[in-house]
Amino acid sequence: MSGESSTARKGKGGGTSVPAYELPWVEKYRPALLDDIVGNNETIERLKIIAKDGNMPHVIISGMPGIGKTTSVLCLARALLGDAYKEAVLELNASDERGIDVVRNRIKGFAQKKVTLPAGRQKIVILDEADSMTAGAQQALRRTMEIYSSTTRFAFACNQSNKIIEPLQSRCAILRYSRLTDPQVLKRLMEICEAEKVDHSDDGIAALIFSAEGDMRQAINNLQSTVAGFGFVNGDNVFKVVDSPHPIAVQAMIKSCYEGKIDSALEKLEELWDKGYSAVDIISTMFRVTKTIESLSEHSKLSFIKEIGFTHMRILEGVSTLLQLKGCVARLSKINMRPELFVPK
């Protein structure tokens, strides 16, 4: 239609225009080349050497979510196979059925399939979230990996490599990915902000980095959600989208504990609780904030983190009550009080 723009199309009534579908930014800005991947430089260099030489071993890539494991494998597959990528790669995710029958039928069938590939290259089976595969399916893979290793290589991406059975681990090179650093996340967020012309403040970007904890996928998703919901990325808007306690409020509570002002600390805790935040949200934010408060002495930080850690453990075991948090605040307030105050008369 000549009168219709590329970004909008007419609705059925002919009056209003409906915006065209837009990809989520995590997909839109997903790296296509190994050179574009952020972080884990040493491991990426190893993958580049494999892509150059062409002799890919079976690999297990383990690490936290959102740090580029699946993207790395897909980029490696593209670099190795070029135009044959589509027909020479089988990707199975945790959302797919991956029981023993799938290994026996689908994966084995793919391994037997004849595909024209560049010289010295092999087909690639990518098993994402491999740590959620059943033990039976993993056992069934052992023989398949050996029989077809001349034509097919396997790449496992998982959060915990210890969930992969020992026989599979011994057949693979294990690559461990670490969390991305704050400057690495910052660099990519600024690139996306520039490309999408996002209005942002420095505290908004800092809030995205703080809430993501090294998870690039979460940082980008939170950025897009904040832009969609508020149009401007600042600290308050980000924490509304993330729905976690504002670090400044938690920091004020921790400082009150440090100064021994228990009434003030409990008041701030109850404010957070009344806003609807769960015990896990509050205690995990307390942990992250305590590490960053510069005015706390080294000894106090250690003592605080120890107490917060014990409380976090109890909450994760199921005792997630306000009383548990108040007990933690009381113990934190007690740490820096003079010992003679507690001597019975």
Order of alpha helices (4+ residues) and beta strands (2+ residues): beta-beta-alpha-alpha-beta-alpha-alpha-beta-alpha-beta-alpha-beta-alpha-beta-alpha-alpha-alpha-alpha-alpha-alpha-alpha-alpha-alpha
